[in-house]
Amino acid sequence: MINKYKSNIDFTKKINRRETDVYIEINDQDRFDRISYRAYGDPQYWWLILQANGYQIEFDVEAGELIRIPYPLSAALSDIEV
């Protein structure tokens, strides 16, 4: 089967740290789609926040951990585009 979906994102690339990045402490009620919505106005970038913090799935993150939200979104996306 041929994969019809192509992406211009290289998931092996690192998202650079910037002085404009935001840091938040995770609590038990947080979900990454909601964090993405609060940060970027769009829930679809949950994976970007996970990638920036070295996580593969959100269940790897425990309450009380400090996570980085790459900001601005456009700069973070340009770090990982091919």
Biopython code that builds the backbone (N, CA, C, O; Angstrom):
import numpy as np
from Bio.PDB.StructureBuilder import StructureBuilder

atoms = [
    (1, "MET", "N", (0.832, -1.177, 0.000)),
    (1, "MET", "CA", (0.000, 0.000, 0.000)),
    (1, "MET", "C", (0.881, 1.245, 0.000)),
    (1, "MET", "O", (1.861, 1.322, 0.741)),
    (2, "ILE", "N", (0.534, 2.193, -0.814)),
    (2, "ILE", "CA", (1.290, 3.429, -0.915)),
    (2, "ILE", "C", (0.715, 4.449, 0.058)),
    (2, "ILE", "O", (-0.499, 4.635, 0.140)),
    (3, "ASN", "N", (1.599, 5.102, 0.788)),
    (3, "ASN", "CA", (1.167, 6.131, 1.718)),
    (3, "ASN", "C", (0.798, 7.389, 0.937)),
    (3, "ASN", "O", (1.651, 7.979, 0.276)),
    (4, "LYS", "N", (-0.451, 7.797, 1.007)),
    (4, "LYS", "CA", (-0.919, 8.967, 0.280)),
    (4, "LYS", "C", (-0.607, 10.267, 1.005)),
    (4, "LYS", "O", (-0.684, 11.347, 0.419)),
    (5, "TYR", "N", (-0.259, 10.163, 2.263)),
    (5, "TYR", "CA", (-0.063, 11.355, 3.069)),
    (5, "TYR", "C", (1.411, 11.714, 3.116)),
    (5, "TYR", "O", (2.249, 10.908, 3.522)),
    (6, "LYS", "N", (1.713, 12.918, 2.699)),
    (6, "LYS", "CA", (3.089, 13.394, 2.737)),
    (6, "LYS", "C", (3.160, 14.531, 3.739)),
    (6, "LYS", "O", (2.190, 15.263, 3.938)),
    (7, "SER", "N", (4.302, 14.669, 4.355)),
    (7, "SER", "CA", (4.489, 15.714, 5.338)),
    (7, "SER", "C", (5.782, 16.450, 5.044)),
    (7, "SER", "O", (6.753, 15.858, 4.573)),
    (8, "ASN", "N", (5.789, 17.734, 5.322)),
    (8, "ASN", "CA", (7.018, 18.498, 5.188)),
    (8, "ASN", "C", (7.708, 18.660, 6.544)),
    (8, "ASN", "O", (8.575, 19.517, 6.713)),
    (9, "ILE", "N", (7.314, 17.830, 7.497)),
    (9, "ILE", "CA", (7.883, 17.865, 8.841)),
    (9, "ILE", "C", (8.862, 16.717, 9.018)),
    (9, "ILE", "O", (8.556, 15.569, 8.698)),
    (10, "ASP", "N", (10.051, 17.042, 9.535)),
    (10, "ASP", "CA", (11.046, 16.024, 9.856)),
    (10, "ASP", "C", (11.026, 15.816, 11.368)),
    (10, "ASP", "O", (11.534, 16.646, 12.122)),
    (11, "PHE", "N", (10.440, 14.714, 11.800)),
    (11, "PHE", "CA", (10.261, 14.466, 13.223)),
    (11, "PHE", "C", (11.552, 14.088, 13.941)),
    (11, "PHE", "O", (11.547, 13.894, 15.157)),
    (12, "THR", "N", (12.653, 13.980, 13.207)),
    (12, "THR", "CA", (13.936, 13.702, 13.855)),
    (12, "THR", "C", (14.684, 14.986, 14.198)),
    (12, "THR", "O", (15.679, 14.942, 14.922)),
    (13, "LYS", "N", (14.226, 16.118, 13.695)),
    (13, "LYS", "CA", (14.891, 17.393, 13.974)),
    (13, "LYS", "C", (14.486, 17.938, 15.332)),
    (13, "LYS", "O", (13.396, 17.662, 15.834)),
    (14, "LYS", "N", (15.386, 18.716, 15.915)),
    (14, "LYS", "CA", (15.145, 19.349, 17.209)),
    (14, "LYS", "C", (14.470, 20.705, 17.019)),
    (14, "LYS", "O", (14.708, 21.403, 16.033)),
    (15, "ILE", "N", (13.641, 21.053, 17.964)),
    (15, "ILE", "CA", (13.029, 22.382, 17.987)),
    (15, "ILE", "C", (13.916, 23.254, 18.873)),
    (15, "ILE", "O", (14.100, 22.969, 20.056)),
    (16, "ASN", "N", (14.455, 24.302, 18.295)),
    (16, "ASN", "CA", (15.385, 25.173, 19.019)),
    (16, "ASN", "C", (14.709, 25.858, 20.195)),
    (16, "ASN", "O", (13.523, 26.187, 20.156)),
    (17, "ARG", "N", (15.501, 26.063, 21.245)),
    (17, "ARG", "CA", (15.027, 26.834, 22.400)),
    (17, "ARG", "C", (15.147, 28.312, 22.062)),
    (17, "ARG", "O", (16.095, 28.739, 21.404)),
    (18, "ARG", "N", (14.180, 29.077, 22.520)),
    (18, "ARG", "CA", (14.173, 30.520, 22.306)),
    (18, "ARG", "C", (13.817, 31.227, 23.610)),
    (18, "ARG", "O", (13.180, 30.648, 24.489)),
    (19, "GLU", "N", (14.227, 32.457, 23.721)),
    (19, "GLU", "CA", (13.882, 33.242, 24.902)),
    (19, "GLU", "C", (12.380, 33.464, 25.006)),
    (19, "GLU", "O", (11.860, 33.745, 26.086)),
    (20, "THR", "N", (11.692, 33.338, 23.894)),
    (20, "THR", "CA", (10.242, 33.555, 23.868)),
    (20, "THR", "C", (9.440, 32.313, 24.238)),
    (20, "THR", "O", (8.217, 32.390, 24.361)),
    (21, "ASP", "N", (10.106, 31.158, 24.420)),
    (21, "ASP", "CA", (9.401, 29.935, 24.814)),
    (21, "ASP", "C", (8.691, 30.151, 26.148)),
    (21, "ASP", "O", (9.127, 30.943, 26.984)),
    (22, "VAL", "N", (7.599, 29.436, 26.321)),
    (22, "VAL", "CA", (6.813, 29.525, 27.545)),
    (22, "VAL", "C", (6.946, 28.197, 28.284)),
    (22, "VAL", "O", (6.989, 27.137, 27.660)),
    (23, "TYR", "N", (7.010, 28.253, 29.602)),
    (23, "TYR", "CA", (7.108, 27.046, 30.420)),
    (23, "TYR", "C", (5.907, 26.971, 31.347)),
    (23, "TYR", "O", (5.525, 27.959, 31.973)),
    (24, "ILE", "N", (5.318, 25.783, 31.425)),
    (24, "ILE", "CA", (4.186, 25.574, 32.331)),
    (24, "ILE", "C", (4.390, 24.279, 33.104)),
    (24, "ILE", "O", (5.081, 23.366, 32.651)),
    (25, "GLU", "N", (3.780, 24.222, 34.268)),
    (25, "GLU", "CA", (3.797, 22.995, 35.068)),
    (25, "GLU", "C", (2.532, 22.205, 34.753)),
    (25, "GLU", "O", (1.426, 22.744, 34.776)),
    (26, "ILE", "N", (2.710, 20.934, 34.463)),
    (26, "ILE", "CA", (1.605, 20.042, 34.115)),
    (26, "ILE", "C", (0.852, 19.628, 35.374)),
    (26, "ILE", "O", (1.454, 19.349, 36.411)),
    (27, "ASN", "N", (-0.482, 19.591, 35.268)),
    (27, "ASN", "CA", (-1.276, 19.027, 36.360)),
    (27, "ASN", "C", (-2.048, 17.817, 35.850)),
    (27, "ASN", "O", (-2.000, 17.497, 34.663)),
    (28, "ASP", "N", (-2.749, 17.158, 36.741)),
    (28, "ASP", "CA", (-3.451, 15.911, 36.394)),
    (28, "ASP", "C", (-4.535, 16.095, 35.335)),
    (28, "ASP", "O", (-4.875, 15.148, 34.626)),
    (29, "GLN", "N", (-5.070, 17.289, 35.224)),
    (29, "GLN", "CA", (-6.181, 17.538, 34.305)),
    (29, "GLN", "C", (-5.739, 17.985, 32.914)),
    (29, "GLN", "O", (-6.563, 18.058, 32.003)),
    (30, "ASP", "N", (-4.452, 18.284, 32.737)),
    (30, "ASP", "CA", (-3.976, 18.804, 31.455)),
    (30, "ASP", "C", (-4.004, 17.751, 30.360)),
    (30, "ASP", "O", (-3.715, 16.576, 30.587)),
    (31, "ARG", "N", (-4.360, 18.206, 29.170)),
    (31, "ARG", "CA", (-4.255, 17.412, 27.943)),
    (31, "ARG", "C", (-3.506, 18.271, 26.932)),
    (31, "ARG", "O", (-3.656, 19.493, 26.909)),
    (32, "PHE", "N", (-2.709, 17.630, 26.108)),
    (32, "PHE", "CA", (-1.851, 18.394, 25.213)),
    (32, "PHE", "C", (-2.610, 19.088, 24.091)),
    (32, "PHE", "O", (-2.142, 20.103, 23.574)),
    (33, "ASP", "N", (-3.755, 18.572, 23.707)),
    (33, "ASP", "CA", (-4.549, 19.301, 22.716)),
    (33, "ASP", "C", (-5.084, 20.601, 23.314)),
    (33, "ASP", "O", (-5.174, 21.612, 22.618)),
    (34, "ARG", "N", (-5.435, 20.581, 24.586)),
    (34, "ARG", "CA", (-5.913, 21.792, 25.253)),
    (34, "ARG", "C", (-4.779, 22.788, 25.483)),
    (34, "ARG", "O", (-4.963, 23.996, 25.341)),
    (35, "ILE", "N", (-3.617, 22.273, 25.837)),
    (35, "ILE", "CA", (-2.451, 23.149, 26.005)),
    (35, "ILE", "C", (-2.124, 23.817, 24.678)),
    (35, "ILE", "O", (-1.840, 25.014, 24.632)),
    (36, "SER", "N", (-2.164, 23.055, 23.616)),
    (36, "SER", "CA", (-1.917, 23.587, 22.282)),
    (36, "SER", "C", (-2.937, 24.669, 21.935)),
    (36, "SER", "O", (-2.583, 25.706, 21.374)),
    (37, "TYR", "N", (-4.177, 24.429, 22.264)),
    (37, "TYR", "CA", (-5.216, 25.416, 21.981)),
    (37, "TYR", "C", (-4.970, 26.715, 22.744)),
    (37, "TYR", "O", (-5.091, 27.807, 22.189)),
    (38, "ARG", "N", (-4.621, 26.580, 24.027)),
    (38, "ARG", "CA", (-4.349, 27.784, 24.833)),
    (38, "ARG", "C", (-3.125, 28.533, 24.322)),
    (38, "ARG", "O", (-3.102, 29.764, 24.325)),
    (39, "ALA", "N", (-2.112, 27.800, 23.885)),
    (39, "ALA", "CA", (-0.865, 28.429, 23.455)),
    (39, "ALA", "C", (-0.939, 29.002, 22.040)),
    (39, "ALA", "O", (-0.442, 30.096, 21.774)),
    (40, "TYR", "N", (-1.567, 28.244, 21.136)),
    (40, "TYR", "CA", (-1.526, 28.598, 19.719)),
    (40, "TYR", "C", (-2.889, 28.914, 19.107)),
    (40, "TYR", "O", (-2.967, 29.341, 17.954)),
    (41, "GLY", "N", (-3.971, 28.707, 19.876)),
    (41, "GLY", "CA", (-5.302, 28.919, 19.330)),
    (41, "GLY", "C", (-5.757, 27.788, 18.427)),
    (41, "GLY", "O", (-6.733, 27.927, 17.691)),
    (42, "ASP", "N", (-5.042, 26.657, 18.485)),
    (42, "ASP", "CA", (-5.349, 25.514, 17.620)),
    (42, "ASP", "C", (-4.899, 24.235, 18.329)),
    (42, "ASP", "O", (-3.730, 24.132, 18.700)),
    (43, "PRO", "N", (-5.781, 23.267, 18.529)),
    (43, "PRO", "CA", (-5.401, 22.051, 19.252)),
    (43, "PRO", "C", (-4.520, 21.088, 18.457)),
    (43, "PRO", "O", (-3.985, 20.136, 19.026)),
    (44, "GLN", "N", (-4.361, 21.318, 17.155)),
    (44, "GLN", "CA", (-3.659, 20.339, 16.325)),
    (44, "GLN", "C", (-2.148, 20.298, 16.546)),
    (44, "GLN", "O", (-1.486, 19.395, 16.033)),
    (45, "TYR", "N", (-1.589, 21.239, 17.285)),
    (45, "TYR", "CA", (-0.136, 21.265, 17.474)),
    (45, "TYR", "C", (0.324, 20.613, 18.785)),
    (45, "TYR", "O", (1.418, 20.901, 19.270)),
    (46, "TRP", "N", (-0.502, 19.743, 19.351)),
    (46, "TRP", "CA", (-0.148, 19.024, 20.573)),
    (46, "TRP", "C", (1.148, 18.242, 20.392)),
    (46, "TRP", "O", (1.964, 18.161, 21.311)),
    (47, "TRP", "N", (1.335, 17.665, 19.204)),
    (47, "TRP", "CA", (2.517, 16.845, 18.919)),
    (47, "TRP", "C", (3.793, 17.683, 18.942)),
    (47, "TRP", "O", (4.861, 17.172, 19.282)),
    (48, "LEU", "N", (3.694, 18.956, 18.586)),
    (48, "LEU", "CA", (4.850, 19.836, 18.583)),
    (48, "LEU", "C", (5.359, 20.064, 20.002)),
    (48, "LEU", "O", (6.566, 20.081, 20.245)),
    (49, "ILE", "N", (4.432, 20.238, 20.927)),
    (49, "ILE", "CA", (4.806, 20.427, 22.337)),
    (49, "ILE", "C", (5.451, 19.163, 22.879)),
    (49, "ILE", "O", (6.453, 19.236, 23.590)),
    (50, "LEU", "N", (4.888, 18.004, 22.551)),
    (50, "LEU", "CA", (5.499, 16.740, 22.985)),
    (50, "LEU", "C", (6.906, 16.603, 22.416)),
    (50, "LEU", "O", (7.838, 16.248, 23.138)),
    (51, "GLN", "N", (7.060, 16.882, 21.127)),
    (51, "GLN", "CA", (8.363, 16.741, 20.487)),
    (51, "GLN", "C", (9.394, 17.695, 21.093)),
    (51, "GLN", "O", (10.551, 17.322, 21.285)),
    (52, "ALA", "N", (8.978, 18.908, 21.389)),
    (52, "ALA", "CA", (9.893, 19.897, 21.963)),
    (52, "ALA", "C", (10.422, 19.458, 23.324)),
    (52, "ALA", "O", (11.496, 19.882, 23.751)),
    (53, "ASN", "N", (9.657, 18.605, 23.997)),
    (53, "ASN", "CA", (10.041, 18.147, 25.330)),
    (53, "ASN", "C", (10.602, 16.732, 25.347)),
    (53, "ASN", "O", (10.888, 16.187, 26.413)),
    (54, "GLY", "N", (10.760, 16.139, 24.171)),
    (54, "GLY", "CA", (11.356, 14.808, 24.085)),
    (54, "GLY", "C", (10.418, 13.666, 24.413)),
    (54, "GLY", "O", (10.873, 12.557, 24.694)),
    (55, "TYR", "N", (9.118, 13.911, 24.384)),
    (55, "TYR", "CA", (8.142, 12.871, 24.666)),
    (55, "TYR", "C", (7.546, 12.331, 23.374)),
    (55, "TYR", "O", (7.457, 13.041, 22.372)),
    (56, "GLN", "N", (7.139, 11.069, 23.409)),
    (56, "GLN", "CA", (6.495, 10.473, 22.248)),
    (56, "GLN", "C", (4.977, 10.441, 22.402)),
    (56, "GLN", "O", (4.243, 10.600, 21.427)),
    (57, "ILE", "N", (4.518, 10.237, 23.618)),
    (57, "ILE", "CA", (3.076, 10.241, 23.896)),
    (57, "ILE", "C", (2.835, 11.037, 25.171)),
    (57, "ILE", "O", (3.715, 11.133, 26.027)),
    (58, "GLU", "N", (1.643, 11.605, 25.295)),
    (58, "GLU", "CA", (1.402, 12.461, 26.450)),
    (58, "GLU", "C", (1.346, 11.689, 27.767)),
    (58, "GLU", "O", (1.465, 12.289, 28.836)),
    (59, "PHE", "N", (1.168, 10.393, 27.708)),
    (59, "PHE", "CA", (1.135, 9.601, 28.940)),
    (59, "PHE", "C", (2.524, 9.462, 29.563)),
    (59, "PHE", "O", (2.652, 8.986, 30.691)),
    (60, "ASP", "N", (3.563, 9.876, 28.833)),
    (60, "ASP", "CA", (4.919, 9.878, 29.376)),
    (60, "ASP", "C", (5.126, 11.026, 30.355)),
    (60, "ASP", "O", (6.081, 11.008, 31.132)),
    (61, "VAL", "N", (4.258, 12.011, 30.331)),
    (61, "VAL", "CA", (4.408, 13.220, 31.138)),
    (61, "VAL", "C", (3.642, 13.057, 32.446)),
    (61, "VAL", "O", (2.486, 12.634, 32.460)),
    (62, "GLU", "N", (4.308, 13.398, 33.538)),
    (62, "GLU", "CA", (3.682, 13.260, 34.850)),
    (62, "GLU", "C", (3.318, 14.622, 35.422)),
    (62, "GLU", "O", (3.952, 15.630, 35.109)),
    (63, "ALA", "N", (2.291, 14.640, 36.262)),
    (63, "ALA", "CA", (1.873, 15.873, 36.927)),
    (63, "ALA", "C", (3.053, 16.453, 37.699)),
    (63, "ALA", "O", (3.824, 15.726, 38.325)),
    (64, "GLY", "N", (3.176, 17.760, 37.644)),
    (64, "GLY", "CA", (4.261, 18.442, 38.342)),
    (64, "GLY", "C", (5.463, 18.727, 37.463)),
    (64, "GLY", "O", (6.326, 19.521, 37.836)),
    (65, "GLU", "N", (5.535, 18.090, 36.296)),
    (65, "GLU", "CA", (6.667, 18.338, 35.395)),
    (65, "GLU", "C", (6.513, 19.697, 34.718)),
    (65, "GLU", "O", (5.406, 20.146, 34.424)),
    (66, "LEU", "N", (7.644, 20.329, 34.484)),
    (66, "LEU", "CA", (7.690, 21.595, 33.775)),
    (66, "LEU", "C", (7.946, 21.284, 32.305)),
    (66, "LEU", "O", (8.917, 20.609, 31.965)),
    (67, "ILE", "N", (7.071, 21.780, 31.439)),
    (67, "ILE", "CA", (7.252, 21.537, 30.007)),
    (67, "ILE", "C", (7.435, 22.861, 29.278)),
    (67, "ILE", "O", (7.005, 23.920, 29.736)),
    (68, "ARG", "N", (8.081, 22.762, 28.144)),
    (68, "ARG", "CA", (8.354, 23.928, 27.300)),
    (68, "ARG", "C", (7.346, 23.982, 26.168)),
    (68, "ARG", "O", (7.080, 22.979, 25.506)),
    (69, "ILE", "N", (6.790, 25.164, 25.954)),
    (69, "ILE", "CA", (5.915, 25.393, 24.809)),
    (69, "ILE", "C", (6.683, 26.299, 23.854)),
    (69, "ILE", "O", (6.893, 27.475, 24.153)),
    (70, "PRO", "N", (7.107, 25.764, 22.706)),
    (70, "PRO", "CA", (7.874, 26.574, 21.758)),
    (70, "PRO", "C", (7.044, 27.753, 21.250)),
    (70, "PRO", "O", (5.890, 27.599, 20.850)),
    (71, "TYR", "N", (7.663, 28.928, 21.277)),
    (71, "TYR", "CA", (6.957, 30.117, 20.838)),
    (71, "TYR", "C", (7.938, 31.066, 20.183)),
    (71, "TYR", "O", (9.021, 31.282, 20.726)),
    (72, "PRO", "N", (7.612, 31.627, 19.068)),
    (72, "PRO", "CA", (6.350, 31.549, 18.342)),
    (72, "PRO", "C", (6.222, 30.242, 17.555)),
    (72, "PRO", "O", (7.213, 29.587, 17.233)),
    (73, "LEU", "N", (4.997, 29.895, 17.262)),
    (73, "LEU", "CA", (4.693, 28.657, 16.544)),
    (73, "LEU", "C", (5.397, 28.608, 15.196)),
    (73, "LEU", "O", (5.955, 27.575, 14.826)),
    (74, "SER", "N", (5.375, 29.708, 14.463)),
    (74, "SER", "CA", (5.973, 29.725, 13.118)),
    (74, "SER", "C", (7.458, 29.393, 13.160)),
    (74, "SER", "O", (7.959, 28.703, 12.272)),
    (75, "ALA", "N", (8.165, 29.870, 14.170)),
    (75, "ALA", "CA", (9.591, 29.580, 14.295)),
    (75, "ALA", "C", (9.826, 28.112, 14.636)),
    (75, "ALA", "O", (10.741, 27.485, 14.100)),
    (76, "ALA", "N", (9.007, 27.568, 15.521)),
    (76, "ALA", "CA", (9.143, 26.159, 15.890)),
    (76, "ALA", "C", (8.904, 25.261, 14.674)),
    (76, "ALA", "O", (9.636, 24.297, 14.449)),
    (77, "LEU", "N", (7.884, 25.585, 13.904)),
    (77, "LEU", "CA", (7.590, 24.797, 12.707)),
    (77, "LEU", "C", (8.712, 24.903, 11.688)),
    (77, "LEU", "O", (9.037, 23.921, 11.020)),
    (78, "SER", "N", (9.304, 26.077, 11.562)),
    (78, "SER", "CA", (10.405, 26.221, 10.588)),
    (78, "SER", "C", (11.634, 25.434, 11.019)),
    (78, "SER", "O", (12.434, 25.052, 10.165)),
    (79, "ASP", "N", (11.814, 25.177, 12.308)),
    (79, "ASP", "CA", (12.942, 24.371, 12.797)),
    (79, "ASP", "C", (12.865, 22.933, 12.284)),
    (79, "ASP", "O", (13.895, 22.289, 12.084)),
    (80, "ILE", "N", (11.664, 22.436, 12.076)),
    (80, "ILE", "CA", (11.527, 21.011, 11.752)),
    (80, "ILE", "C", (11.009, 20.766, 10.344)),
    (80, "ILE", "O", (10.742, 19.619, 9.986)),
    (81, "GLU", "N", (10.861, 21.795, 9.546)),
    (81, "GLU", "CA", (10.452, 21.595, 8.155)),
    (81, "GLU", "C", (11.622, 21.108, 7.335)),
    (81, "GLU", "O", (12.777, 21.416, 7.627)),
    (82, "VAL", "N", (11.308, 20.343, 6.302)),
    (82, "VAL", "CA", (12.352, 19.842, 5.383)),
    (82, "VAL", "C", (12.337, 20.627, 4.108)),
    (82, "VAL", "O", (13.136, 20.362, 3.210)),
]
sb = StructureBuilder()
sb.init_structure("model")
sb.init_model(0)
sb.init_chain("A")
sb.init_seg("    ")
for serial, (resi, resn, name, xyz) in enumerate(atoms, 1):
    if name == "N":
        sb.init_residue(resn, " ", resi, " ")
    sb.init_atom(name, np.array(xyz, "f"), 0.0, 1.0, " ", f" {name:<3s}", serial, name[0])
structure = sb.get_structure()
